Amino acid sequence: MAWQGLTAEFLQVPVVTRAYTAACVLTTAAVQLELLSPFQLYFNPHLVFRKLQVWRLVTNFLFFGPLGFSFFFNMLFVFRYCRMLEEGSFRGRTADFVFMFLFGGILMTLLGFLGSLFFLGQALTAMLVYVWSRRSPQMRVNFFGLLTFQAPFLPWALMGFSMLLGNSILVDLLGIAVGHIYYFLEDVFPNQPGGKRLLLTPSFLCYWMPQKRTPITCPSLRSSQDPCSSDPIQGQG
């Protein structure tokens, strides 16, 4: 019965959060059981493009290190803030949420290549936290019962705590930078005089994941050029 309860609770989690969290946990479990090696997962441009090991473009976002405090710390933030975004500003907008993952992942991969970064899951976590914090500026956050501050300070607190765990702050800075680029292009620039939405969700994502308008919407303006905004379901008042 307890297992059934856990399964039912897990199925209540929004689909993108559920899929990404499960993929991270299963990947780490496979490494822990020695079914996979981190050397099969890390980002290596030579192996990706010369040896066609294209799975590395995805798997480097799924491995957060061996089971331990750092892993559970990252999973806590991934699950919490990915879910809050998906149930909040991305509610009913699964295609837009997936596109944010794709945009962030591609940009992190390009910048991570320049910085010789091999695993980018922590950067993706920082991006999710940053976007959530900028869209919830008045929210107050209790950081492990130690500090209480407004949401926009959370990414920096997370980076400081990550540094205390012995991790490189370069990965967190990358995630914050990419998160800010997304936030600016999606939420700030479209609302400026002469501004417009530059990040348009591809139509194939909208076709696979129909959007549904809800009272909770993204702060940015919805352009008529956005293929998702022309969806019949999206257009209902």
C-alpha positions in Angstrom: 0.0 0.0 0.0 2.9 2.4 0.8 4.4 1.7 -2.6 1.1 2.4 -4.3 0.8 5.6 -2.4 4.3 6.7 -3.4 3.5 5.8 -7.0 0.3 7.8 -7.0 2.0 10.8 -5.5 4.8 10.6 -8.0 2.3 10.5 -10.9 0.8 13.8 -9.6 4.1 15.5 -10.3 4.0 17.4 -13.7 5.3 15.5 -16.6 8.6 17.4 -17.3 9.6 17.5 -13.7 8.7 13.8 -13.3 10.6 12.7 -16.4 13.8 14.8 -15.7 14.0 13.8 -12.0 13.4 10.1 -12.8 16.1 10.2 -15.5 18.6 11.8 -13.1 17.9 9.2 -10.4 18.0 6.2 -12.7 21.3 7.4 -14.3 22.9 7.8 -10.9 21.6 4.4 -9.8 23.0 2.8 -13.0 26.4 4.3 -12.2 26.2 3.3 -8.6 25.4 -0.3 -9.6 28.3 -0.1 -12.2 26.0 -0.7 -15.1 27.3 2.6 -16.5 30.5 4.6 -16.1 30.7 8.4 -15.8 33.2 8.1 -18.7 30.3 7.0 -20.9 28.2 10.0 -19.8 30.4 13.1 -19.8 30.4 15.7 -22.6 33.2 15.3 -25.0 32.9 17.1 -28.3 35.4 14.8 -30.0 33.4 11.7 -29.1 30.1 13.4 -29.9 31.0 14.6 -33.4 33.7 12.2 -34.5 32.5 9.0 -32.9 28.8 10.0 -33.1 28.2 9.3 -29.4 25.4 11.8 -29.4 23.8 10.6 -26.2 26.5 12.5 -24.3 24.7 15.7 -25.3 21.9 14.6 -22.9 23.6 12.3 -20.4 25.9 15.0 -19.1 22.8 16.8 -17.8 21.6 13.7 -15.9 24.6 12.8 -13.7 25.2 14.8 -10.5 28.0 12.6 -9.1 27.8 9.5 -6.9 25.2 9.0 -4.2 25.9 11.3 -1.4 24.9 14.7 0.1 25.8 16.6 -3.0 23.5 14.4 -5.1 20.6 14.7 -2.8 21.1 18.4 -2.4 20.9 18.9 -6.2 17.9 16.6 -6.6 16.1 18.5 -3.9 16.5 21.8 -5.8 15.8 20.2 -9.2 12.6 18.6 -8.0 11.4 21.6 -6.0 12.1 24.4 -8.4 11.4 22.6 -11.6 8.0 21.6 -10.2 7.3 25.1 -9.0 8.0 26.5 -12.5 6.0 23.9 -14.2 3.0 24.3 -11.9 3.4 28.1 -11.8 4.4 30.3 -14.8 4.6 27.3 -17.2 1.2 25.8 -16.1 -0.6 24.5 -19.1 2.5 25.4 -21.3 4.5 22.1 -21.5 5.9 22.9 -24.9 7.2 26.3 -23.7 8.8 24.6 -20.7 10.4 21.9 -22.8 11.7 24.6 -25.1 13.3 26.4 -22.1 15.1 23.2 -21.4 16.3 22.9 -25.0 17.3 26.6 -25.2 19.2 26.4 -21.9 20.8 23.0 -22.7 22.1 24.1 -26.1 23.5 27.4 -24.8 25.1 25.7 -21.8 26.7 23.1 -24.1 28.2 25.7 -26.3 29.5 27.8 -23.4 30.5 24.6 -21.4 32.6 23.6 -24.4 34.6 26.8 -24.2 35.0 26.3 -20.4 35.9 22.6 -20.7 33.0 21.6 -18.5 32.0 17.9 -18.6 28.8 17.7 -16.6 26.2 20.4 -16.8 23.3 19.2 -14.6 24.2 21.6 -11.8 24.2 24.4 -14.3 20.7 23.4 -15.4 19.6 23.4 -11.8 21.0 26.9 -11.3 19.1 28.1 -14.4 15.8 26.7 -13.1 16.3 28.3 -9.7 17.3 31.6 -11.4 14.3 31.8 -13.6 11.9 30.9 -10.8 13.5 33.5 -8.5 13.1 36.3 -11.0 9.5 35.4 -11.6 8.8 35.3 -7.9 10.7 38.4 -6.6 8.5 38.9 -3.6 8.7 35.3 -2.3 10.7 34.8 0.8 12.9 31.7 1.0 14.0 29.9 4.1 17.4 28.4 3.2 17.7 25.2 5.3 16.4 27.1 8.4 19.7 29.1 8.4 18.8 32.2 6.4 15.6 33.9 5.2 15.8 36.2 2.2 13.9 37.2 -0.9 13.8 34.8 -3.9 16.2 36.7 -6.2 19.1 36.0 -3.7 18.5 32.2 -3.9 20.7 31.4 -6.9 23.7 33.2 -5.2 23.0 31.4 -1.9 22.9 28.1 -3.8 26.2 29.0 -5.5 27.8 29.8 -2.1 26.6 26.5 -0.6 27.8 24.6 -3.7 31.2 26.2 -3.2 31.2 25.0 0.5 30.6 21.5 -0.8 33.8 21.8 -2.9 32.2 22.2 -6.3 33.3 24.7 -8.9 31.3 27.9 -9.0 31.9 28.1 -12.7 29.1 25.7 -13.3 26.7 27.7 -11.2 27.7 30.9 -12.8 27.1 29.4 -16.2 23.6 28.3 -15.1 22.8 31.8 -13.7 24.1 33.5 -16.9 22.0 31.3 -19.1 19.0 31.7 -16.8 19.4 35.5 -17.1 19.6 35.4 -20.9 16.4 33.3 -21.0 14.7 35.6 -18.5 15.7 38.8 -20.4 14.7 37.5 -23.8 11.4 36.0 -22.6 10.2 38.3 -19.8 12.0 41.7 -20.2 12.8 42.5 -23.8 9.3 41.7 -25.2 7.8 44.3 -22.7 10.2 47.1 -23.7 9.3 49.8 -26.3 9.9 48.2 -29.7 10.6 44.8 -28.1 9.2 41.5 -29.3 9.5 37.8 -28.4 12.6 36.3 -29.8 12.2 32.9 -28.3 9.4 31.2 -30.2 8.6 27.7 -29.3 9.0 25.4 -32.4 5.7 24.4 -33.9 6.5 20.7 -33.7 6.7 20.9 -29.9 3.3 22.7 -29.8 1.9 19.9 -32.0 3.2 17.1 -29.7 2.4 19.0 -26.5 -0.8 21.2 -27.0 -0.8 24.3 -24.8 -3.7 25.2 -22.6 -4.3 28.7 -21.3 -4.7 29.0 -17.6 -5.1 32.0 -15.2 -1.3 31.6 -14.4 0.6 32.7 -17.4 4.1 33.7 -18.3 4.9 37.3 -17.6 6.1 37.9 -21.2 3.8 39.0 -24.0 2.4 36.3 -26.3 3.2 37.2 -29.9 0.9 36.3 -32.7 4.1 35.0 -34.4 4.4 32.4 -31.6 3.2 29.1 -33.1 1.9 27.9 -29.7 -0.3 31.0 -29.4 -2.3 30.0 -32.5 -3.2 26.6 -31.0 -7.1 26.2 -30.8 -7.0 25.3 -27.2 -4.7 28.3 -26.4 -7.1 30.7 -28.0 -10.1 29.9 -25.8 -10.9 32.7 -23.3 
